[in-house]
Amino acid sequence: MIFQSQSSTTASPATPRVVAPRVDAPDAARHYDELRDDAGRVRAHYDQVITDLQRRDAAGVKRLSDTARRLLAERGVTFNVYDDKGMDTPWTMDPVPFVISSREWEGIEKAMIQRATLLNTILTDSYGSQQLIRRGDMPAAMVLAQPGYLRPCHGIKVPNAKPLQVYGADIARAPDGRWWVISDRTQIPTGAGYALENRLITSRLLPDVFRDARVRRLAGFFRQMQQSLAALAPRPAGEPRVVLLTPGPYNETYFEQAYLARYLGYTLVEGEDLTVRDDRVYLKTLSGLEPVDVILRRVDDDFCDPLELRNDSMLGVPGLVRAVRAGNVSLANALGSGLAEAPAMMAFLPGLCRKLLGENLLMPSVATWWCGQERPRGEMEKNLDHLVIKSAFRARGREVHFGEGLSTAERTAFIERMRFAPDRWAAQEKMTFSTAPTWEDGHLVHKPISVRVYLVATADGYMVMPGALTRVAATMDSPLVSMQKGGSSKDTWVLSDGPVENVTLLTTTRTPVELRRIGHNLGSRVANHLYWLGRYAERAESSARLLRSTLIRCSPESGMSETPLLLPLLEALRSLRVLDDVADTAVLAAQQEQLEARLLQAVFDPEHPSSIRSSVTHIQRIGILLRDRISVDTWRVISQLSDALDAFDHPPSISPMSDTLNVLTRVILELASFHGLAKENMTRAQGWMFLDTGHRIERTTYICELLRAGLCSADAENPSLLEAILEVGDSTITYRNRYSLLPQLAAVYDLLMLDELNPRGLRFQFERIEQHFELLPREQNSAILTPAMRVLLENSTNLQLCDPTELARVEPGTWAQTQVAKLLTQLIEAMPALNDALTAGYFAHSTISSSESEPAAEPTPTR
C-alpha cells in the first residue's frame, strides 16, 4: 500500500508516518475518489506527489502546511467573509495539490471552449437581434423577465463581438467519474488571482515535485489576457490605458483584485477615481484627467452606472453606459453579461447548443429545471426531497434550499411560495462531489472538492487557463463547497506529456521601448492614501517615543520624584489627544495607578481614537487600500506592527510597565523598518512625495507640541526636562557630540527648530515639504502661488527668522510669551490649514475642504 491504513499498525513514535486517507465504505460508494482507483491503487498522475509525501513523516507534512500558512500571512492573502469573522480573513490553502492528467484536461479544455462560445453567442443575440426568442428556441422570460437583463445596454456593439471576454465555470465530478458544470460565471469570474497565488506557494513548497511532474505554467494565460484586453481599446494608436475597477476594500475578493492589478500592470481604481466627460472615461490624476480605454471590472452589472442602471449605486461611474454606447471605452466583461449565469439558463443550454453550434454539450450541466414551465414545476414538486432549489436569476438573490432538509410543514410552505411566483425558481439535482486528499489534523483525509476553470477570449476563440482554483468543502458532509462557509483551497496541477514551456509575462519582442523615469500619473485617491499612510506611521512612532519617555519617568521606583518633569510630557500627550479627556495633568500625575491605567490605554485601547493601537489599525487598513502599490516586505512590516501589540500579555504576569516599554520599543523598531523601506525602495515619484509629505506634516505637529509644552513648564530650563525632550526627539547623541555640557534651553531649541541638518528638526521638515511641493504638477503649472504653497512659505519664513537665543535672556516664568512660543503655536495651527489646502488641490479637486480630510474608508481624525 502507498499509505498505512488507519486500521493498520502505526509506525513508532520516533518515526511517525503520513496516515492514509480516512475513507469508510459508504463514502467510497457515494463519492468518486480522485486519489485512488477502484482497486485501491494510487492513480498514475498522483504518483509523484504521493511519493514525495511518503518520504516525509507527519511532522514533515505539517511543516509544509505551516509554511504555506506563514507565507500566505506574510504576503497578506485574505478573503473577506461576511459573518462574525469580520474582514480580512486569512486565505487558507491545503499544501497537497489537486492533480489532473494531461489527457483528462484535454477533454475539459474542449468542453469549456465550447461552452464559452455558446454563452457568448447567447449574450450577443440577447442584446442584439434576439432571434432565439423570435424563433422560440428560448423562452422570452429568460431574457426579458430577468432582473439581470439591462435594457439600456440593448443594441450596444461590443468589440470583437465578444461580450464574454473572461469566463469561469465551476465543475465537479460525479460518482461515475464524469465531469459536470454546476455553475457559470459570466459576469465577474473571480478567483484566478487566488489560483495564481496558490501556485506561487506550492511551487515553493514542492519545487522538485513541481518540476519533475511537468506541471503546466499559468503565466501564458495571463499574458493572453493582457493581449486580449489591449485589443479592445478603441484608440488604435499608442499604449492603451487599462484599469481594474474594484468595488473597494470591503469586497470579498479585494485582495485578488489588487493582486491581479499589480501582476498585470493595471491601475486599480474605484468608481470615484473615474469620471465621464463628453462621453469619454477619464482617470483623475494629480496632473489632471487621463483617458481610459479598457475597464476590467469587478463591479456588478447594475452597479456600474447610477445614471442609467441602479440609481443608488455608490460604486459605479455616472455616464459610463453613454461612454460604452459611444464606443469610447470597452468593458470586460460587457455590461449585462450576468444574464447568462442565471441558474435557470442551464435548463436550456443543451437545446441551444444543438441549435447554435450544431453539436451536443461536451460537458453537461447539472440537471436543471426552470419552474416557470408547468411540466418541470410538477416534477419538481414530486421530487423535492432530492433537489436543490435556487433563485432562477442571480440578480434576485442567492437563496438556496435543500429539499431533503425541509420538514413537512416547511416543504408545504415552500411549495405554496413557489407556486405564487414559479418563474423565480429553478431546481437542480443535488450533486455529490468527488473527494481529494487533504491534510488535516496530522492525517490525509478525503474532502469534497469543486474546480473553477477560467477562459479568456482570443482573436479566434478562447484559451483555457492550464490550472484552476480548486475549492475544498469544510467537512465531508458539507452540502456546498464554499470559501464563505469555512472551505479552503488547493493549487491545481495540470500535467503535461512533454516538456513544459517556460512562459513569462515579460514580452520577448525586440520592439524599441520608450524609456521612462516614472509610470502613469498617480491617481488622486492613491495619493490621498499614501499621504495618510505617512501621517499615521509618523503618528504611531512619535506617540510611541513620547509614551516611552513618559513611562520611564513615572515608575514607582522613582517615588514620583520626577513628577514636575513629567508634567510637560503629559501636557504634550494631552494636547495631542493621546491622553484624552484629561482636564488637569498635575492631578493625573499625582495618582500613580490612574496614570498608569491611562498610559496603558493610550497604547493598547482600540476604542481610544488616538491610541497607538488605533494608529496601527489605520496603517493596516490603508495598507489594504494600497495592496497594488506596496511591496511584500512593506506589507510584512505592517503586519508585524499588530503582532508587536498583540505580544502584550494582558493582564501582564509581572510588570505592566516593563512589558509596555518592551512593546513600545518594538513598535518603534518596526516603524523604523517601515520608514527605511520607504526611503530606500520607493522611487522619488509622486507617491513617495505624498507619503513623505504626510510624514513631515505629522512630525512637525508632534515636535511643536512637545517644545511648546516644555516652554510652558515652570521647569523649562531644567536639564533633566531638556534631556527628556532630546530623548523624545531622538537627538540626544547629536546634542552631546556638539556640546560637552548639560542641555541648555537655547541650544536644545535651536537643534530641534532651526537645524536644517537634523531630520528631527522643524526646519528640516519644512525644507523637505517645500522640495516635494516644487515637483508637484499644480505648483509647477500655476502662475501664482497655490494656497498650499502660501501656507508653507509663510510659516517656513517665520521659522527661519526665529531666534531661539532669545530664550537665554528671558526671565523664568515668561517663556510662554516669547517669540519662540508664539511661533510654535502658529505652526501648530498652520498644519490643519496646510492639510486642507493639499486636500482641496490634489485629493478632492475642489476649493471646498473640511478640516483634516482623510481617506473615505478611515474615521475622522481627532485633531
C-alpha positions in Angstrom: 0.0 0.0 0.0 1.1 3.5 -0.7 0.0 4.7 2.8 -0.8 2.9 6.0 -4.5 2.5 6.5 -5.9 3.6 9.8 -6.6 0.0 10.9 -3.0 -1.0 10.2 -0.3 -0.9 12.8 1.0 2.6 13.1 4.7 3.5 12.9 6.7 4.0 16.0 6.5 7.5 17.7 10.1 8.1 16.7 9.3 7.9 13.0 5.7 8.9 12.5 4.4 8.4 9.0 1.7 10.0 6.9 -1.5 8.2 7.7 -3.7 7.1 4.8 -6.9 9.0 4.0 -9.8 8.1 6.2 -12.4 6.7 3.8 -15.3 4.5 5.0 -17.2 2.2 2.8 -20.4 4.3 2.4 -18.5 7.4 1.3 -16.3 5.4 -1.0 -19.5 4.2 -2.7 -21.0 7.7 -3.0 -18.0 9.8 -3.9 -15.5 9.5 -6.8 -12.1 9.1 -5.3 -9.6 11.4 -7.1 -6.6 9.7 -5.5 -7.2 6.0 -5.9 -8.9 3.8 -8.4 -11.5 1.1 -7.6 -8.7 -1.4 -6.8 -7.2 1.0 -4.2 -4.2 1.9 -6.3 -3.0 5.5 -6.4 -3.8 7.0 -9.8 -0.8 7.5 -12.1 -1.0 11.3 -12.2 -0.8 11.4 -8.4 2.2 9.1 -8.1 5.0 11.8 -7.8 3.0 13.9 -5.3 2.2 10.9 -3.1 5.8 9.5 -3.3 7.1 12.8 -2.1 4.7 12.9 0.8 5.7 9.3 1.7 9.2 10.5 2.2 8.1 12.8 4.9 6.9 11.9 8.3 3.7 13.5 9.7 5.8 16.4 11.2 7.3 17.0 7.8 3.9 17.3 6.1 2.7 19.5 9.0 5.7 21.8 8.3 4.5 22.1 4.7 1.1 23.2 5.9 2.6 25.6 8.5 4.9 27.1 5.9 2.0 27.6 3.5 0.1 29.3 6.2 3.0 31.5 7.1 3.8 32.5 3.5 0.1 33.4 2.9 0.1 35.5 6.1 3.3 37.3 5.1 2.0 38.1 1.7 -1.2 39.3 3.3 -3.5 37.0 1.3 -7.0 37.5 2.6 -10.6 36.8 1.8 -13.4 38.8 3.3 -16.0 36.6 5.0 -19.4 38.2 5.6 -20.1 36.8 9.1 -18.9 37.2 12.6 -15.3 36.5 11.5 -15.2 40.0 10.1 -13.0 41.4 7.3 -9.5 40.2 6.2 -9.9 36.5 7.0 -6.7 34.7 6.1 -6.8 32.8 2.9 -6.4 29.0 3.5 -4.6 26.6 1.2 -4.0 22.9 1.5 -0.4 22.0 0.7 -1.4 18.9 -1.2 -2.3 19.9 -4.8 -5.2 18.6 -6.8 -3.7 16.8 -9.9 -5.3 16.3 -13.3 -3.7 14.3 -16.1 -3.0 15.9 -19.4 -5.4 13.6 -21.3 -8.3 14.4 -19.0 -7.5 18.1 -19.2 -7.7 18.0 -23.0 -11.4 16.9 -22.7 -12.1 19.7 -20.1 -10.5 22.3 -22.4 -12.6 21.3 -25.4 -15.8 21.3 -23.3 -15.1 24.7 -21.7 -14.2 26.4 -25.0 -17.5 25.0 -26.5 -19.4 26.3 -23.5 -17.8 29.8 -23.6 -18.6 30.0 -27.3 -22.2 29.0 -26.7 -22.7 31.5 -23.9 -21.0 34.3 -25.8 -23.4 33.6 -28.8 -26.4 33.7 -26.4 -25.3 37.1 -24.9 -24.7 38.6 -28.4 -28.2 37.6 -29.5 -29.9 38.6 -26.3 -28.5 42.2 -26.6 -28.9 42.2 -30.3 -31.5 40.8 -32.7 -33.0 38.3 -30.2 -33.6 35.7 -32.8 -33.5 33.0 -30.2 -36.7 34.4 -28.7 -38.3 35.2 -32.0 -37.8 31.6 -33.2 -39.0 30.1 -29.9 -35.7 28.5 -29.2 -35.6 30.1 -25.7 -38.4 31.5 -23.6 -38.6 35.3 -23.7 -38.6 35.2 -19.9 -35.0 34.0 -19.9 -34.1 37.5 -21.2 -36.9 40.0 -20.8 -38.1 38.9 -17.4 -34.6 38.6 -15.9 -33.6 41.4 -13.5 -30.1 40.9 -14.9 -31.2 42.0 -18.3 -30.0 45.6 -18.8 -32.3 47.3 -21.2 -30.2 50.4 -21.5 -27.4 48.2 -22.9 -29.5 46.6 -25.7 -28.0 47.3 -29.1 -24.6 48.3 -27.8 -21.9 47.0 -30.1 -19.2 45.0 -28.3 -15.6 45.0 -29.7 -14.7 41.7 -31.4 -18.3 40.6 -30.9 -17.3 39.0 -27.6 -19.2 40.3 -24.6 -17.8 37.4 -22.7 -14.1 38.3 -22.6 -13.3 36.4 -19.4 -15.3 33.3 -18.4 -15.3 31.0 -15.4 -17.2 27.8 -14.7 -17.5 25.6 -11.6 -17.2 22.0 -12.4 -17.4 18.8 -10.3 -17.1 15.1 -10.8 -20.0 12.8 -10.2 -19.6 9.3 -8.6 -19.4 7.8 -12.1 -16.3 9.8 -12.9 -17.9 12.2 -15.3 -17.4 16.0 -15.1 -20.5 18.3 -14.8 -20.8 22.1 -14.9 -22.6 23.2 -11.7 -22.5 27.0 -12.3 -21.4 29.6 -14.9 -19.5 32.8 -14.0 -20.1 35.1 -17.0 -20.2 38.5 -15.2 -17.3 38.6 -12.8 -15.3 35.3 -12.8 -13.3 35.7 -9.6 -10.6 33.6 -8.2 -7.9 33.5 -11.0 -5.7 35.6 -8.8 -6.1 33.3 -5.9 -5.2 30.3 -8.2 -2.0 32.1 -9.2 -1.2 32.9 -5.5 -1.7 29.2 -4.7 0.6 28.2 -7.5 3.4 30.5 -6.2 3.1 28.9 -2.8 3.1 25.3 -3.8 5.9 25.7 -6.3 8.0 26.9 -3.3 6.8 24.2 -1.0 7.3 21.3 -3.5 9.8 22.6 -6.1 11.3 19.2 -7.1 7.9 17.5 -7.5 6.6 20.5 -9.3 9.4 20.3 -11.8 9.6 16.6 -12.2 5.8 16.2 -12.6 5.8 18.6 -15.6 3.2 20.9 -14.3 1.9 23.4 -16.9 2.6 27.1 -16.2 -0.1 29.8 -15.7 1.7 32.9 -17.0 0.7 32.2 -20.6 -2.9 32.6 -19.7 -2.4 36.0 -18.1 -0.2 37.1 -20.9 -3.1 36.3 -23.3 -5.4 38.2 -21.0 -3.2 41.3 -21.3 -3.1 41.0 -25.1 -6.9 40.4 -25.4 -7.8 43.4 -23.2 -5.4 45.6 -25.0 -7.0 44.6 -28.3 -10.3 46.0 -27.0 -9.0 49.6 -26.9 -11.0 52.0 -29.1 -7.9 54.1 -29.8 -5.8 52.3 -32.3 -2.6 54.2 -31.7 -0.5 54.3 -28.6 -0.3 52.2 -25.5 -3.9 51.5 -24.2 -4.8 52.5 -20.7 -6.4 49.6 -18.9 -7.7 49.9 -15.4 -9.3 47.4 -13.0 -12.5 48.7 -11.4 -13.0 47.4 -7.9 -15.9 47.9 -5.5 -13.4 48.7 -2.8 -11.7 47.0 0.2 -14.9 45.6 1.7 -15.5 43.3 -1.3 -14.9 39.7 -0.5 -12.1 39.3 -3.1 -10.4 42.7 -2.8 -7.0 41.1 -2.3 -7.3 39.3 -5.6 -8.3 42.4 -7.4 -5.3 44.3 -6.0 -3.0 41.4 -6.7 -4.2 41.0 -10.3 -3.9 44.7 -11.0 -0.3 44.7 -9.9 0.5 41.4 -11.7 -1.0 42.6 -15.0 0.3 46.1 -14.7 -3.1 47.8 -14.5 -4.2 50.7 -12.4 -6.6 49.6 -9.6 -9.4 52.2 -9.4 -12.7 52.7 -7.6 -15.7 54.4 -9.1 -14.8 57.8 -7.6 -11.4 57.7 -9.4 -13.1 57.8 -12.8 -15.2 60.5 -14.4 -17.1 60.8 -17.8 -16.6 64.0 -19.8 -18.1 64.2 -23.4 -18.8 60.5 -23.4 -15.2 59.6 -22.6 -14.0 58.0 -19.4 -11.1 59.6 -17.6 -8.9 58.8 -14.7 -8.4 61.5 -12.1 -4.7 62.0 -11.6 -2.6 64.6 -9.9 -1.8 66.1 -13.3 -5.4 66.2 -14.4 -7.7 63.8 -16.3 -6.2 61.0 -18.4 -8.3 58.9 -20.9 -9.1 55.3 -20.1 -9.5 52.8 -22.9 -10.4 49.5 -21.3 -12.0 48.7 -17.9 -11.6 45.2 -16.4 -14.4 45.4 -13.9 -15.2 43.7 -10.6 -18.3 45.8 -10.0 -21.6 44.0 -10.7 -23.6 45.0 -13.8 -26.3 47.1 -12.4 -23.9 49.0 -10.0 -21.7 50.3 -12.8 -23.7 53.4 -13.7 -26.0 55.2 -11.3 -27.5 57.4 -14.1 -28.8 54.6 -16.3 -28.7 51.5 -14.2 -29.0 51.3 -10.4 -29.5 54.9 -9.1 -28.5 54.1 -5.5 -25.1 52.8 -6.5 -22.0 54.5 -5.0 -19.6 52.1 -6.7 -20.0 53.0 -10.4 -19.2 55.8 -12.7 -22.0 58.2 -13.7 -22.3 58.3 -17.5 -20.4 55.0 -18.1 -23.2 53.5 -20.2 -23.1 56.5 -22.5 -19.4 56.2 -23.0 -19.7 52.5 -23.8 -22.5 53.2 -26.2 -20.4 55.8 -27.9 -17.6 53.3 -28.4 -15.1 55.3 -26.4 -14.4 52.7 -23.7 -14.6 48.9 -23.6 -15.6 46.8 -20.6 -14.6 43.3 -19.8 -17.0 41.7 -19.3 -19.6 43.7 -21.2 -22.4 45.2 -19.2 -25.3 42.8 -18.9 -23.2 39.6 -19.3 -24.5 38.4 -15.9 -27.6 37.4 -17.9 -26.0 34.1 -19.0 -25.1 32.9 -15.5 -28.7 32.6 -14.3 -29.3 29.0 -12.9 -32.5 28.8 -15.0 -30.5 29.3 -18.2 -28.7 26.0 -17.7 -32.0 24.1 -18.4 -32.0 25.4 -22.0 -28.3 25.1 -22.8 -28.4 21.5 -24.3 -31.0 22.5 -26.9 -29.4 25.9 -27.6 -26.0 24.2 -28.2 -27.6 21.9 -30.8 -29.4 24.9 -32.4 -26.5 27.3 -32.4 -23.4 25.1 -32.7 -24.8 22.0 -34.3 -23.4 19.7 -31.6 -24.2 18.3 -28.2 -22.7 19.8 -25.0 -19.4 18.1 -24.4 -19.7 18.6 -20.6 -23.3 18.7 -19.5 -24.8 21.0 -16.9 -26.1 19.5 -13.7 -29.7 18.5 -14.3 -31.8 21.8 -14.1 -35.5 22.6 -14.4 -37.0 26.0 -14.6 -40.2 26.2 -12.6 -41.6 28.8 -14.9 -42.7 25.9 -17.1 -45.6 23.8 -15.9 -44.3 20.3 -16.5 -40.9 20.8 -14.8 -42.6 22.5 -11.9 -44.8 19.5 -11.4 -41.8 17.2 -11.5 -40.0 19.4 -9.0 -42.9 19.2 -6.5 -42.9 15.4 -6.7 -39.1 15.0 -6.3 -38.4 18.0 -4.0 -36.7 15.8 -1.4 -33.9 15.0 -3.9 -33.4 18.5 -5.4 -31.7 21.8 -4.6 -34.0 24.8 -5.2 -32.3 28.1 -6.2 -33.3 31.6 -7.3 -33.8 31.3 -11.0 -32.0 34.5 -11.7 -28.9 35.5 -9.7 -30.0 39.2 -9.6 -32.9 38.1 -7.4 -30.5 36.8 -4.8 -28.6 33.7 -3.9 -31.3 31.9 -2.0 -30.7 28.1 -1.8 -32.9 25.4 -0.3 -32.1 21.7 0.1 -35.3 19.7 -0.2 -34.0 16.9 2.0 -33.6 19.3 4.8 -37.1 20.6 4.8 -39.7 19.5 7.4 -43.2 18.6 6.2 -44.5 22.0 7.2 -41.6 23.8 5.6 -42.0 21.7 2.4 -45.7 22.6 2.1 -45.0 26.3 2.8 -42.2 26.5 0.3 -44.3 24.8 -2.5 -47.1 27.4 -1.8 -44.5 30.2 -2.0 -43.1 28.8 -5.2 -46.5 28.5 -6.9 -47.1 32.1 -6.2 -44.1 33.1 -8.4 -42.8 30.0 -10.1 -40.7 31.8 -12.7 -38.4 33.0 -9.9 -37.3 29.5 -9.0 -35.1 26.8 -10.6 -34.5 23.2 -9.4 -31.3 21.3 -9.7 -30.2 17.8 -9.0 -28.1 17.6 -5.8 -24.5 17.0 -6.8 -22.3 14.5 -5.0 -18.8 15.9 -5.3 -15.7 13.8 -5.8 -13.1 13.8 -3.0 -9.4 14.6 -2.9 -6.7 14.1 -0.3 -6.4 17.0 2.1 -4.0 17.4 5.1 -5.9 17.8 8.4 -5.0 17.1 12.0 -2.0 15.0 11.2 -3.7 12.9 8.5 -4.5 12.9 4.9 -8.3 12.8 4.8 -10.8 12.9 1.9 -12.9 16.0 1.4 -15.3 17.0 -1.4 -13.9 19.4 -4.0 -15.1 21.6 -6.9 -12.9 23.1 -9.5 -13.3 26.6 -11.1 -11.8 26.9 -14.5 -11.0 30.1 -16.4 -11.0 31.2 -20.0 -10.1 34.3 -21.8 -11.1 35.4 -25.3 -8.6 35.3 -28.1 -8.8 36.6 -31.7 -10.2 33.3 -32.9 -11.8 31.7 -29.9 -11.0 31.1 -26.2 -8.0 30.0 -24.2 -8.3 27.9 -21.1 -6.0 28.6 -18.1 -3.9 25.4 -17.6 -4.8 25.2 -14.0 -7.8 26.2 -11.8 -8.9 27.2 -8.4 -9.8 24.0 -6.5 -12.1 24.6 -3.5 -12.4 22.2 -0.7 -15.5 21.7 1.5 -15.3 22.3 5.2 -16.4 18.8 6.1 -17.2 15.5 4.3 -20.9 16.1 4.6 -21.0 19.7 3.6 -23.8 20.3 1.0 -21.8 23.2 -0.5 -18.2 23.9 -1.4 -17.7 27.5 -0.4 -15.0 29.7 1.0 -17.7 31.7 2.7 -18.8 28.5 4.6 -15.4 27.6 6.0 -13.9 25.9 3.0 -10.3 26.0 1.9 -8.4 25.9 -1.4 -5.8 23.9 -3.4 -3.5 24.5 -6.2 -4.5 22.7 -9.3 -1.7 20.9 -11.2 -2.4 20.1 -14.9 0.3 17.8 -16.1 2.0 17.8 -19.5 3.0 14.9 -21.6 6.1 16.7 -22.9 8.5 19.4 -21.7 6.8 22.4 -20.1 7.2 25.8 -21.9 8.8 28.4 -19.6 6.3 31.2 -20.1 6.6 34.7 -18.6 4.5 37.8 -18.7 7.6 39.8 -19.8 7.5 40.5 -23.5 10.1 38.8 -25.7 9.7 41.2 -28.7 12.6 43.4 -29.7 10.4 46.4 -30.4 12.3 49.5 -29.1 10.8 50.6 -25.8 10.3 54.2 -24.8 12.5 54.8 -21.8 10.8 56.4 -18.7 11.6 57.6 -15.3 8.1 57.4 -13.9 4.9 55.4 -14.7 1.4 56.8 -15.3 0.4 59.8 -13.3 -0.7 59.0 -9.8 -4.4 58.8 -9.1 -5.8 61.3 -6.6 -7.3 58.6 -4.3 -4.0 56.7 -4.2 -2.1 59.9 -3.4 -4.5 60.6 -0.6 -4.0 57.1 0.9 -0.2 57.4 0.7 -0.4 60.8 2.3 -2.4 59.4 5.3 -0.2 56.3 5.5 2.7 58.6 6.1 0.8 60.6 8.7 -0.4 57.6 10.6 3.0 55.9 10.5 4.6 59.0 12.0 1.8 59.5 14.5 2.3 56.0 15.8 6.1 56.4 16.1 6.0 59.8 17.7 3.3 58.7 20.1 5.4 55.6 21.0 8.5 57.7 21.6 6.6 60.2 23.8 4.8 57.5 25.8 8.0 55.5 26.3 9.8 58.6 27.8 6.8 59.3 30.0 6.5 55.7 31.3 10.2 55.7 32.2 9.7 58.8 34.3 6.6 57.7 36.1 7.8 54.4 37.5 7.1 53.7 41.2 10.9 53.2 41.8 11.4 57.0 41.3 9.0 57.7 44.2 7.3 60.2 41.8 10.3 62.5 42.4 10.2 63.3 38.7 6.6 64.5 38.7 7.5 68.1 37.9 9.5 66.9 34.9 6.7 64.5 33.9 4.1 67.3 33.6 5.4 68.8 30.3 5.4 65.3 28.7 1.8 64.7 30.0 0.8 68.1 28.7 2.2 67.3 25.2 0.3 64.0 25.3 -2.9 65.8 26.3 -2.5 68.5 23.6 -2.0 65.7 21.0 -5.1 63.9 22.5 -3.1 60.8 23.1 -4.3 61.3 26.6 -7.9 62.0 26.1 -10.4 63.7 28.5 -7.7 64.8 30.9 -8.6 68.2 32.4 -5.6 68.6 34.7 -2.3 66.8 34.1 -1.0 67.8 37.5 -3.8 65.9 39.2 -3.3 62.9 37.0 0.4 62.8 37.7 -0.2 62.6 41.4 -2.4 59.5 41.1 0.0 56.7 40.3 -2.5 53.9 39.5 -4.8 56.1 37.4 -1.8 57.5 35.5 -0.5 54.0 34.6 -4.0 53.0 33.5 -4.4 56.0 31.2 -0.9 55.4 29.7 -1.7 51.8 29.1 -5.0 52.9 27.4 -3.1 55.3 25.2 -1.0 52.3 24.0 -3.4 49.4 23.7 -7.1 50.6 23.7 -8.6 50.0 20.2 -11.5 52.3 21.2 -9.3 55.2 22.0 -9.1 57.1 18.7 -5.5 58.4 19.3 -4.0 55.3 20.9 -1.1 53.5 19.2 -3.4 50.5 18.6 -5.8 52.7 16.7 -3.0 54.3 14.6 -1.7 50.8 13.8 -5.2 49.8 12.8 -5.4 52.8 10.4 -2.0 51.9 9.0 -3.1 48.3 8.2 -6.4 49.5 6.7 -4.7 52.0 4.4 -2.1 49.3 3.6 -5.0 47.1 2.4 -6.2 50.0 0.2 -2.7 50.2 -1.3 -2.2 46.5 -1.9 -1.3 47.0 -5.5 1.2 49.7 -4.6 3.3 48.4 -1.7 5.8 45.6 -1.7 5.5 42.3 0.1 8.3 43.3 2.5 6.4 46.5 3.4 3.2 44.6 4.0 5.1 42.2 6.2 6.3 45.1 8.4 2.8 46.5 8.6 1.5 43.1 9.7 4.3 42.8 12.3 3.2 46.1 13.9 0.0 44.5 15.0 1.9 41.4 16.2 4.0 43.7 18.4 0.9 45.0 20.2 -0.6 41.5 20.4 2.5 40.2 22.1 1.5 42.2 25.2 0.4 39.7 27.9 -2.9 41.1 29.2 -3.1 41.1 32.1 0.7 41.2 32.4 2.1 38.5 34.5 4.9 40.5 36.2 5.2 44.2 35.4 2.7 46.0 33.1 5.1 49.0 32.8 8.1 46.9 31.8 6.1 44.9 29.3 4.6 48.1 27.8 8.1 49.6 27.4 9.2 46.5 25.5 6.1 46.7 23.3 6.8 50.4 22.6 10.4 49.8 21.7 9.3 47.0 19.3 6.7 49.3 17.7 9.4 52.0 17.2 11.7 49.5 15.6 9.0 48.1 13.3 8.1 51.7 12.2 11.8 52.4 11.6 11.8 49.4 9.3 8.7 50.8 7.5 10.3 54.2 7.0 13.6 52.6 5.9 11.8 50.5 3.3 10.0 53.6 2.0 13.2 55.6 1.9 15.4 53.0 0.3 12.9 51.2 -2.0 10.4 53.8 -3.3 11.3 55.8 -6.4 11.2 59.5 -5.8 8.0 59.9 -7.8 4.6 61.4 -6.8 3.7 58.5 -4.5 6.9 59.0 -2.5 6.3 62.7 -2.3 2.9 62.4 -0.7 3.9 59.6 1.6 6.8 61.7 2.9 4.8 64.9 3.0 2.3 63.3 5.3 5.1 62.0 7.4 6.7 65.5 7.7 3.4 67.3 8.5 2.7 64.9 11.3 6.2 65.1 12.7 6.0 68.9 12.7 2.9 68.8 14.8 4.5 66.5 17.4 7.7 68.5 17.6 5.8 71.7 18.1 3.5 70.4 20.8 6.5 68.9 22.6 8.6 72.1 22.5 5.6 74.3 23.4 4.8 72.1 26.4 8.4 72.3 27.6 8.4 76.1 27.3 5.2 76.5 29.2 6.6 74.5 32.1 7.9 76.1 35.2 11.0 73.8 34.8 11.7 74.9 31.2 15.4 75.3 31.9 15.8 72.1 33.9 18.5 69.9 32.2 16.5 66.8 33.1 13.5 68.1 31.2 15.6 69.2 28.3 17.2 65.7 28.3 13.7 64.2 28.0 12.8 66.5 25.1 16.0 65.5 23.3 15.2 61.8 24.0 11.7 62.1 22.5 13.2 64.0 19.6 15.9 61.3 19.1 18.5 64.0 19.1 20.5 63.2 22.3 23.6 61.8 20.6 23.7 64.8 18.2 23.5 67.3 21.1 26.2 65.5 23.1 28.5 65.4 20.1 28.2 69.2 19.7 28.0 70.4 23.2 30.1 69.0 26.0 27.8 70.2 28.7 24.3 69.7 30.2 21.4 70.5 27.9 20.7 74.2 27.7 17.4 75.8 26.6 18.6 77.8 23.6 20.8 75.1 22.3 18.1 72.4 22.5 15.5 74.6 20.8 18.0 75.6 18.1 18.7 71.9 17.4 15.0 70.9 17.2 13.8 74.0 15.4 16.4 75.6 13.1 19.0 73.0 12.4 18.4 72.1 8.7 20.7 69.1 9.1 18.6 67.5 11.9 16.0 65.1 10.4 14.0 65.5 13.6 14.1 69.3 13.5 11.3 71.6 12.3 13.3 73.4 9.6 14.3 70.0 8.1 10.6 69.1 7.8 9.7 72.4 6.1 12.6 72.1 3.6 11.6 68.6 2.6 7.9 69.5 2.2 8.9 72.5 0.1 11.1 70.3 -2.1 8.2 68.0 -2.7 5.8 70.8 -3.5 8.1 72.2 -6.1 7.8 69.0 -8.1 4.0 68.7 -7.9 2.1 69.4 -11.1 -0.1 72.1 -9.8 2.7 74.0 -8.3 4.7 73.8 -11.5 1.8 74.9 -13.8 0.4 77.7 -11.6 1.5 81.2 -12.4 0.8 82.3 -8.8 1.4 80.5 -5.5 -1.2 77.9 -4.7 -2.9 78.0 -1.3 -0.8 75.1 0.0 2.5 76.8 -1.1 1.4 80.1 0.5 0.8 78.4 3.9 4.1 76.6 3.6 6.3 79.6 2.6 4.7 81.9 5.2 5.4 79.6 8.1 8.8 78.4 6.8 9.9 82.0 6.5 8.7 82.8 10.0 10.6 79.8 11.3 13.9 80.8 9.7 13.5 84.3 11.2 13.0 82.9 14.7 15.9 83.5 17.1 16.0 80.8 19.9 18.9 82.5 21.6 16.4 85.0 23.0 15.3 82.2 25.4 18.6 82.6 27.2 17.7 86.2 28.0 14.1 85.7 29.1 13.2 85.7 32.8 12.0 82.3 34.1 8.2 82.0 34.1 7.8 84.2 31.0 8.9 81.6 28.4 5.3 81.2 27.1 5.2 84.8 26.0 8.3 84.6 23.8 8.6 84.9 20.1 9.5 81.2 20.0 6.4 80.1 21.9 4.1 82.2 19.7 5.8 80.8 16.6 5.2 77.2 17.9 1.5 77.9 18.4 1.3 79.4 14.9 2.9 76.4 13.3 0.6 74.0 15.2 -2.4 76.0 13.8 -0.9 76.1 10.3 -0.7 72.3 9.9 -4.5 71.8 9.5 -4.6 74.7 7.1 -1.8 73.1 5.0 -3.7 69.7 5.1 -6.9 71.4 3.9 -5.0 73.1 1.0 -3.5 69.8 -0.1 -6.8 68.0 0.1 -8.6 70.7 -1.9 -5.9 70.9 -4.6 -4.9 67.3 -5.1 -7.3 64.8 -3.5 -10.8 66.3 -3.7 -10.1 68.5 -6.7 -12.2 71.2 -5.0 -11.8 74.6 -3.5 -14.0 73.5 -0.6 -12.5 71.3 2.1 -13.1 70.2 5.6 -10.5 70.2 8.3 -8.3 67.2 8.3 -9.9 65.3 5.4 -8.9 61.6 5.2 -9.5 58.6 3.1 -13.2 57.7 2.9 -12.6 54.3 4.5 -11.0 55.9 7.6 -12.7 57.6 10.5 -12.4 61.3 11.0 -9.1 62.1 12.8 -9.3 63.5 16.3 -7.2 66.6 15.7 
